[in-house]
Amino acid sequence: MKAVAEIDAGVCNFHTTVRATSEDEQNVTFEIISECEKVRALGEALQAKGPVDAYQEISPVGESVVMQTVREVLKGCCAGCATPVGIFKAMQVSAKLALPADITIRLSKDEG
């Protein structure tokens, strides 16, 4: 199955498209197209690691390859970047571990 995530990361104004593909509903490959140079490097690093086992990624035991790669590659980047969450969710959908539903975070100042 193929899943696509369109991510607008926020105030940085960078747009990212994630294409996650799984032929066997377990192992997932990524194609990441981004205006952000650091996210493009993250996409290249994930591709270099080969298919990611989505079942292992959601396991409470062990380290997530996706999140470990995010920590390695996005150093010096905004620690609150929303893009890694979009990558992870696209992986889940492509492996049929989640339904394709939008995720929304609304941020505002509380003037109270």
DSSP file (Angstrom, degrees, kcal/mol; ACC not computed):
  #  RESIDUE AA STRUCTURE BP1 BP2  ACC     N-H-->O    O-->H-N    N-H-->O    O-->H-N    TCO  KAPPA ALPHA  PHI   PSI    X-CA   Y-CA   Z-CA
    1    1 A M              0   0    0      0, 0.0    21,-2.5     0, 0.0     2,-0.4   0.000 360.0 360.0 360.0 147.8    0.0    0.0    0.0
    2    2 A K  E     -A   21   0A   0     19,-0.2     2,-0.4    21,-0.1    19,-0.2  -0.903 360.0-172.8-111.1 140.4    1.1    3.5   -0.6
    3    3 A A  E     -A   20   0A   0     17,-2.8    17,-2.7    -2,-0.4     2,-0.4  -0.974   6.4-158.5-129.8 145.9    0.5    6.4    1.7
    4    4 A V  E     -A   19   0A   0     -2,-0.4     2,-0.5    15,-0.2    15,-0.2  -0.989   3.4-168.5-126.2 133.4    1.2   10.1    1.2
    5    5 A A  E     -A   18   0A   0     13,-2.4    13,-2.7    -2,-0.4     2,-0.6  -0.988   6.4-160.2-119.7 126.3    1.6   12.8    3.9
    6    6 A E  E     -A   17   0A   0     -2,-0.5     2,-0.5    11,-0.2    11,-0.2  -0.937  19.0-169.8-103.6 118.6    1.6   16.5    3.0
    7    7 A I  E     -A   16   0A   0      9,-3.3     9,-2.7    -2,-0.6     2,-0.6  -0.946  22.8-172.4-121.9 124.0    3.2   18.4    5.8
    8    8 A D  E     -A   15   0A   0     -2,-0.5     7,-0.2     7,-0.2     3,-0.1  -0.957  17.3-158.0-107.9 109.8    3.4   22.1    6.4
    9    9 A A        -     0   0    0      5,-1.9     2,-0.4    -2,-0.6    73,-0.4   0.597  32.8-117.2 -74.2 -12.8    5.8   22.4    9.3
   10   10 A G  S >  S+     0   0    0      4,-0.3     3,-2.1     1,-0.1    -1,-0.2  -0.945  77.5  10.6 123.6-136.6    4.7   25.8   10.6
   11   11 A V  T 3  S+     0   0    0     -2,-0.4    -1,-0.1     1,-0.3    -2,-0.0   0.719 118.2  65.4 -63.4 -23.4    6.5   29.1   10.9
   12   12 A C  T 3  S-     0   0    0      2,-0.1    -1,-0.3    -3,-0.1     3,-0.1   0.747  96.7-142.9 -68.4 -21.9    9.5   27.9    8.9
   13   13 A N    <   +     0   0    0     -3,-2.1     2,-0.3     1,-0.2    -2,-0.1   0.616  46.5 147.4  70.7  14.3    7.1   27.7    6.0
   14   14 A F        -     0   0    0     21,-0.0    -5,-1.9    20,-0.0     2,-0.4  -0.651  35.4-151.5 -84.0 137.8    8.7   24.5    4.6
   15   15 A H  E     -A    8   0A   0     -2,-0.3    20,-1.9    -7,-0.2     2,-0.4  -0.887  12.5-172.0-108.0 139.2    6.5   22.0    2.8
   16   16 A T  E     -AB   7  34A   0     -9,-2.7    -9,-3.3    -2,-0.4     2,-0.5  -0.993  12.0-158.7-132.4 138.5    7.3   18.3    2.8
   17   17 A T  E     -AB   6  33A   0     16,-3.2    16,-2.8    -2,-0.4     2,-0.5  -0.981  11.4-165.9-115.1 126.0    5.7   15.4    0.9
   18   18 A V  E     -AB   5  32A   0    -13,-2.7   -13,-2.4    -2,-0.5     2,-0.6  -0.950   5.2-169.6-112.6 126.8    6.3   11.9    2.2
   19   19 A R  E     -AB   4  31A   0     12,-2.9    12,-2.1    -2,-0.5     2,-0.5  -0.970   7.9-173.4-114.6 116.2    5.5    8.9    0.1
   20   20 A A  E     -AB   3  30A   0    -17,-2.7   -17,-2.8    -2,-0.6     2,-0.4  -0.929   3.8-170.5-111.3 131.9    5.6    5.7    2.2
   21   21 A T  E     +AB   2  29A   0      8,-2.4     8,-2.5    -2,-0.5     2,-0.4  -0.976  12.0 177.7-128.9 134.0    5.3    2.3    0.3
   22   22 A S  E     - B   0  28A   0    -21,-2.5     6,-0.2    -2,-0.4    -2,-0.0  -0.973   9.9-178.2-134.7 121.3    4.8   -1.2    1.6
   23   23 A E  S    S+     0   0    0      4,-0.5    -1,-0.1    -2,-0.4     5,-0.1   0.716  91.3  33.3 -85.1 -23.2    4.4   -4.2   -0.7
   24   24 A D  S    S-     0   0    0      3,-0.5    -1,-0.1   -23,-0.1     4,-0.1   0.248 108.6-111.6-119.2  11.3    4.0   -6.7    2.2
   25   25 A E  S    S+     0   0    0     69,-0.2    70,-0.1     2,-0.2     3,-0.1   0.753 107.3  56.5  62.4  26.7    2.2   -4.6    4.8
   26   26 A Q  S    S+     0   0    0      1,-0.4    28,-3.2    68,-0.1     2,-0.5   0.422  88.8  61.9-144.6 -52.7    5.2   -4.6    7.0
   27   27 A N  E     - C   0  53A   0     26,-0.2    -4,-0.5    27,-0.1    -3,-0.5  -0.754  67.2-165.2 -93.3 127.8    8.4   -3.3    5.4
   28   28 A V  E     -BC  22  52A   0     24,-2.8    24,-3.0    -2,-0.5     2,-0.3  -0.910  11.7-164.6-121.5 135.6    8.2    0.3    4.4
   29   29 A T  E     -B   21   0A   0     -8,-2.5    -8,-2.4    -2,-0.4     2,-0.4  -0.843  16.4-142.5-112.1 156.2   10.3    2.5    2.1
   30   30 A F  E     -B   20   0A   0     -2,-0.3     2,-0.4   -10,-0.2   -10,-0.2  -0.914  18.2-171.6-123.4 143.8   10.2    6.3    2.0
   31   31 A E  E     -B   19   0A   0    -12,-2.1   -12,-2.9    -2,-0.4     2,-0.5  -0.983  19.5-172.3-125.7 120.2   10.4    9.0   -0.7
   32   32 A I  E     -B   18   0A   0     -2,-0.4     2,-0.5   -14,-0.2   -14,-0.2  -0.957   9.4-175.9-122.3 121.2   10.7   12.4    1.0
   33   33 A I  E     +B   17   0A   0    -16,-2.8   -16,-3.2    -2,-0.5     2,-0.3  -0.967  20.2 162.4-115.3 123.6   10.5   15.6   -1.0
   34   34 A S  E     -B   16   0A   0     -2,-0.5   -18,-0.2   -18,-0.2     6,-0.1  -0.986  49.9-141.3-145.3 150.9   11.0   18.8    1.0
   35   35 A E  S    S+     0   0    0    -20,-1.9     2,-0.5    -2,-0.3   -19,-0.1   0.647  88.2  88.0 -77.0 -17.5   11.9   22.4    0.7
   36   36 A C  S  > S-     0   0    0    -21,-0.3     4,-2.2     1,-0.1     5,-0.2  -0.730  70.3-151.3 -89.0 124.5   13.9   22.0    3.9
   37   37 A E  H  > S+     0   0    0     -2,-0.5     4,-1.9     1,-0.2    -1,-0.1   0.861  96.8  51.8 -62.7 -36.6   17.5   20.9    3.3
   38   38 A K  H  > S+     0   0    0      2,-0.2     4,-1.8     1,-0.2    -1,-0.2   0.884 109.9  48.3 -69.8 -37.9   17.7   19.0    6.7
   39   39 A V  H  > S+     0   0    0      2,-0.2     4,-2.3     1,-0.2    -2,-0.2   0.863 108.6  54.6 -70.3 -34.7   14.5   17.1    6.0
   40   40 A R  H  X S+     0   0    0     -4,-2.2     4,-2.1     2,-0.2    -2,-0.2   0.916 107.9  49.8 -61.5 -41.3   15.8   16.2    2.5
   41   41 A A  H  X S+     0   0    0     -4,-1.9     4,-2.3     1,-0.2    -2,-0.2   0.873 108.2  53.6 -63.9 -37.0   18.9   14.8    4.3
   42   42 A L  H  X S+     0   0    0     -4,-1.8     4,-2.4     2,-0.2    -2,-0.2   0.919 107.5  50.9 -62.4 -43.7   16.6   12.8    6.6
   43   43 A G  H  X S+     0   0    0     -4,-2.3     4,-2.2     1,-0.2    -2,-0.2   0.900 110.3  49.0 -60.2 -42.4   14.9   11.3    3.6
   44   44 A E  H  X S+     0   0    0     -4,-2.1     4,-2.1     2,-0.2    -1,-0.2   0.896 110.6  50.9 -64.7 -40.1   18.2   10.3    2.1
   45   45 A A  H  X S+     0   0    0     -4,-2.3     4,-1.2     2,-0.2    -2,-0.2   0.899 110.5  48.6 -65.7 -40.2   19.3    8.7    5.4
   46   46 A L  H  < S+     0   0    0     -4,-2.4     4,-0.4     1,-0.2     3,-0.2   0.895 110.9  50.5 -66.8 -39.0   16.0    6.7    5.7
   47   47 A Q  H >< S+     0   0    0     -4,-2.2     3,-1.3     1,-0.2    -2,-0.2   0.898 107.0  55.0 -63.2 -39.4   16.4    5.5    2.1
   48   48 A A  H 3< S+     0   0    0     -4,-2.1    -1,-0.2     1,-0.3    -2,-0.2   0.799 101.2  58.6 -65.2 -28.7   19.9    4.4    2.8
   49   49 A K  T 3< S-     0   0    0     -4,-1.2    -1,-0.3     1,-0.2    -2,-0.2   0.596 104.5-140.3 -77.6  -9.1   18.8    2.3    5.7
   50   50 A G    <   -     0   0    0     -3,-1.3    -1,-0.2    -4,-0.4   -22,-0.1  -0.275  53.6  -4.4  80.6-170.7   16.5    0.3    3.4
   51   51 A P        -     0   0    0      0, 0.0     2,-0.4     0, 0.0   -22,-0.2  -0.259  69.2-137.9 -58.8 141.1   13.0   -0.9    4.2
   52   52 A V  E     -C   28   0A   0    -24,-3.0   -24,-2.8    13,-0.0     2,-0.9  -0.868  14.6-124.7-102.0 132.1   11.9   -0.2    7.8
   53   53 A D  E  >  -C   27   0A   0     -2,-0.4     4,-1.9   -26,-0.2     3,-0.3  -0.673  20.8-162.7 -77.4 105.1   10.0   -2.9    9.6
   54   54 A A  H  > S+     0   0    0    -28,-3.2     4,-1.5    -2,-0.9    -1,-0.2   0.828  87.1  55.9 -62.7 -33.5    6.8   -1.0   10.6
   55   55 A Y  H  > S+     0   0    0    -29,-0.3     4,-0.5     1,-0.2    -1,-0.2   0.906 109.1  46.5 -65.8 -40.4    5.9   -3.6   13.3
   56   56 A Q  H >4 S+     0   0    0     -3,-0.3     3,-0.7     1,-0.2    -2,-0.2   0.859 107.5  59.4 -67.1 -34.6    9.3   -3.2   14.9
   57   57 A E  H 3< S+     0   0    0     -4,-1.9    -1,-0.2     1,-0.2    -2,-0.2   0.857 109.1  41.6 -63.2 -36.5    8.8    0.6   14.7
   58   58 A I  H 3< S+     0   0    0     -4,-1.5    -1,-0.2    -3,-0.1    -2,-0.2   0.495  89.8 113.5 -91.3  -2.8    5.6    0.5   16.8
   59   59 A S    <<  -     0   0    0     -3,-0.7    -3,-0.0    -4,-0.5    -4,-0.0  -0.435  66.5-140.1 -68.8 139.1    6.9   -2.0   19.3
   60   60 A P  S    S+     0   0    0      0, 0.0     2,-0.5     0, 0.0    -1,-0.1   0.611  87.3  75.0 -73.5  -9.6    7.4   -0.7   22.9
   61   61 A V  S    S+     0   0    0     -5,-0.1    -2,-0.1     2,-0.1     2,-0.1  -0.882  93.6   7.9-105.0 131.3   10.6   -2.7   23.0
   62   62 A G  S    S-     0   0    0     -2,-0.5     2,-0.3     2,-0.1     0, 0.0  -0.197  93.0 -55.9  93.3 174.1   13.7   -1.5   21.1
   63   63 A E        -     0   0    0     -2,-0.1     2,-0.4     1,-0.0    -4,-0.1  -0.728  45.6-120.8 -97.0 138.2   14.6    1.7   19.3
   64   64 A S     >  -     0   0    0     -2,-0.3     4,-2.5     1,-0.2     5,-0.2  -0.659  13.0-149.8 -75.9 125.8   12.6    3.1   16.4
   65   65 A V  H  > S+     0   0    0     -2,-0.4     4,-2.3     2,-0.2     5,-0.2   0.905  97.7  51.0 -61.9 -41.7   14.8    3.3   13.2
   66   66 A V  H  > S+     0   0    0      2,-0.2     4,-2.2     1,-0.2    -1,-0.2   0.959 114.6  40.8 -62.4 -51.5   12.8    6.3   12.0
   67   67 A M  H  > S+     0   0    0      1,-0.2     4,-2.3     2,-0.2    -1,-0.2   0.853 114.1  52.8 -69.5 -33.9   13.1    8.3   15.3
   68   68 A Q  H  X S+     0   0    0     -4,-2.5     4,-1.9     2,-0.2    -1,-0.2   0.915 111.1  47.6 -64.5 -41.9   16.7    7.3   15.8
   69   69 A T  H  X S+     0   0    0     -4,-2.3     4,-2.7    -5,-0.2     5,-0.3   0.882 108.8  54.8 -66.5 -38.6   17.5    8.6   12.3
   70   70 A V  H  X S+     0   0    0     -4,-2.2     4,-2.6     1,-0.2    -2,-0.2   0.941 109.3  47.2 -57.9 -48.4   15.5   11.8   13.0
   71   71 A R  H  < S+     0   0    0     -4,-2.3    -1,-0.2     1,-0.2    -2,-0.2   0.869 115.2  46.4 -63.5 -36.4   17.7   12.4   16.1
   72   72 A E  H  < S+     0   0    0     -4,-1.9     3,-0.4    -5,-0.1    -2,-0.2   0.914 122.5  32.1 -70.7 -43.1   20.9   11.7   14.1
   73   73 A V  H  < S+     0   0    0     -4,-2.7    -2,-0.2     1,-0.2    -3,-0.2   0.830 111.2  58.0 -90.7 -34.7   20.1   13.8   11.1
   74   74 A L    ><  +     0   0    0     -4,-2.6     3,-1.8    -5,-0.3    -1,-0.2   0.059  69.5 143.9 -90.6  28.9   18.0   16.7   12.4
   75   75 A K  T 3  S+     0   0    0     -3,-0.4     3,-0.1     1,-0.3    -3,-0.0  -0.433  72.0  22.2 -63.1 137.9   20.7   17.9   14.8
   76   76 A G  T 3  S+     0   0    0      1,-0.3    -1,-0.3    -2,-0.1     2,-0.2   0.511 104.6 113.0  80.4   3.2   20.6   21.7   15.0
   77   77 A C  S <  S-     0   0    0     -3,-1.8    -1,-0.3     1,-0.1     2,-0.3  -0.530  86.4 -70.8 -99.1 169.8   17.0   21.7   13.7
   78   78 A C    >   -     0   0    0     -2,-0.2     3,-1.7     1,-0.2    -1,-0.1  -0.470  38.7-146.8 -61.8 121.7   13.9   22.7   15.6
   79   79 A A  T 3  S+     0   0    0     -2,-0.3    -1,-0.2     1,-0.3    -5,-0.0   0.718  97.8  55.5 -64.6 -20.0   13.3   20.0   18.2
   80   80 A G  T 3  S+     0   0    0      3,-0.0    -1,-0.3     2,-0.0    -2,-0.1   0.169  74.4 146.7 -98.3  17.9    9.6   20.6   17.8
   81   81 A C    <   -     0   0    0     -3,-1.7     4,-0.3     1,-0.2   -71,-0.1  -0.316  40.0-153.0 -57.7 131.1    9.5   19.9   14.1
   82   82 A A  S  > S+     0   0    0    -73,-0.4     4,-1.5     1,-0.2     3,-0.5   0.614  77.2  86.4 -81.3 -13.2    6.2   18.3   13.1
   83   83 A T  H  > S+     0   0    0      1,-0.2     4,-2.2     2,-0.2     5,-0.2   0.889  81.0  56.9 -60.5 -44.1    7.7   16.6   10.0
   84   84 A P  H  > S+     0   0    0      0, 0.0     4,-2.4     0, 0.0    -1,-0.2   0.871 105.0  53.1 -57.6 -35.2    8.9   13.4   11.8
   85   85 A V  H  > S+     0   0    0     -3,-0.5     4,-2.6    -4,-0.3    -2,-0.2   0.912 108.4  50.1 -64.7 -41.2    5.5   12.7   13.2
   86   86 A G  H  X S+     0   0    0     -4,-1.5     4,-2.2     2,-0.2    -1,-0.2   0.884 110.0  50.4 -63.2 -38.9    4.1   12.9    9.6
   87   87 A I  H  X S+     0   0    0     -4,-2.2     4,-2.0     2,-0.2    -2,-0.2   0.934 112.1  47.5 -62.5 -46.9    6.8   10.5    8.4
   88   88 A F  H  X S+     0   0    0     -4,-2.4     4,-2.0     1,-0.2    -2,-0.2   0.908 112.3  48.7 -63.1 -43.4    5.9    8.0   11.1
   89   89 A K  H  X S+     0   0    0     -4,-2.6     4,-2.3     1,-0.2    -1,-0.2   0.884 108.7  53.3 -66.8 -38.0    2.2    8.2   10.5
   90   90 A A  H  X S+     0   0    0     -4,-2.2     4,-2.4     1,-0.2    -1,-0.2   0.894 108.0  52.3 -61.8 -39.0    2.7    7.7    6.7
   91   91 A M  H  X S+     0   0    0     -4,-2.0     4,-1.5     2,-0.2    -2,-0.2   0.926 108.8  49.7 -60.6 -45.6    4.7    4.6    7.6
   92   92 A Q  H  <>S+     0   0    0     -4,-2.0     5,-3.3     1,-0.2     6,-0.8   0.912 112.0  47.4 -61.5 -43.3    1.8    3.3    9.8
   93   93 A V  H ><5S+     0   0    0     -4,-2.3     3,-1.6     4,-0.2    -1,-0.2   0.909 108.8  53.7 -65.9 -42.0   -0.8    3.9    7.1
   94   94 A S  H 3<5S+     0   0    0     -4,-2.4   -72,-0.3     1,-0.3   -69,-0.2   0.799 112.2  45.1 -65.2 -27.1    1.3    2.2    4.3
   95   95 A A  T 3<5S-     0   0    0     -4,-1.5    -1,-0.3    -3,-0.2    -2,-0.2   0.288 116.3-115.5 -96.2   9.2    1.7   -0.9    6.5
   96   96 A K  T < 5S+     0   0    0     -3,-1.6    -3,-0.2     2,-0.2    -2,-0.1   0.825  82.8 122.8  59.1  34.8   -2.1   -0.8    7.4
   97   97 A L  S   <S+     0   0    0     -5,-3.3     2,-0.3     1,-0.2    -4,-0.2   0.447  77.1  23.3 -98.8  -5.0   -1.3   -0.2   11.1
   98   98 A A  S    S-     0   0    0     -6,-0.8    -1,-0.2    -5,-0.1    -2,-0.2  -0.983  82.4-111.5-154.0 153.9   -3.3    3.0   11.0
   99   99 A L        -     0   0    0     -2,-0.3     2,-1.3    -3,-0.1    -6,-0.1  -0.609  42.2-102.0 -84.3 149.7   -6.2    4.5    9.0
  100  100 A P        +     0   0    0      0, 0.0     2,-0.4     0, 0.0    -1,-0.1  -0.591  63.7 148.0 -76.1  97.3   -5.4    7.5    6.9
  101  101 A A        -     0   0    0     -2,-1.3    -2,-0.0     0, 0.0     0, 0.0  -0.981  49.0-104.3-131.1 143.9   -6.8   10.4    9.0
  102  102 A D        -     0   0    0     -2,-0.4     2,-0.4     1,-0.0     0, 0.0  -0.288  25.6-146.3 -64.9 149.2   -5.6   14.0    9.2
  103  103 A I        -     0   0    0      2,-0.0     2,-0.4   -17,-0.0    -1,-0.0  -0.968  17.3-167.4-114.7 133.0   -3.7   15.1   12.3
  104  104 A T        +     0   0    0     -2,-0.4     2,-0.4     2,-0.0    -2,-0.0  -0.980  15.9 179.7-128.6 134.1   -4.2   18.7   13.4
  105  105 A I        -     0   0    0     -2,-0.4     2,-0.5     2,-0.0    -2,-0.0  -0.981  11.7-166.0-126.8 118.2   -2.3   20.8   15.9
  106  106 A R        -     0   0    0     -2,-0.4     2,-0.4     2,-0.0    -2,-0.0  -0.914   6.2-167.4-106.3 127.7   -3.6   24.4   16.3
  107  107 A L        +     0   0    0     -2,-0.5     2,-0.3     2,-0.0    -2,-0.0  -0.931  16.3 152.2-117.0 137.5   -1.3   26.8   18.1
  108  108 A S        -     0   0    0     -2,-0.4     2,-0.3     2,-0.0    -2,-0.0  -0.976  44.6 -97.7-153.2 163.3   -2.3   30.2   19.5
  109  109 A K        -     0   0    0     -2,-0.3     2,-0.9     2,-0.0    -2,-0.0  -0.660  29.3-135.9 -82.4 139.8   -1.3   32.7   22.2
  110  110 A D        -     0   0    0     -2,-0.3    -1,-0.0     1,-0.1    -2,-0.0  -0.867  20.4-176.5 -95.5 107.0   -3.4   32.6   25.3
  111  111 A E              0   0    0     -2,-0.9    -1,-0.1     1,-0.2    -2,-0.0   0.411 360.0 360.0 -84.6   2.7   -3.9   36.3   26.1
  112  112 A G              0   0    0     -3,-0.0    -1,-0.2     0, 0.0    -2,-0.0   0.466 360.0 360.0 -82.5 360.0   -5.7   35.4   29.4
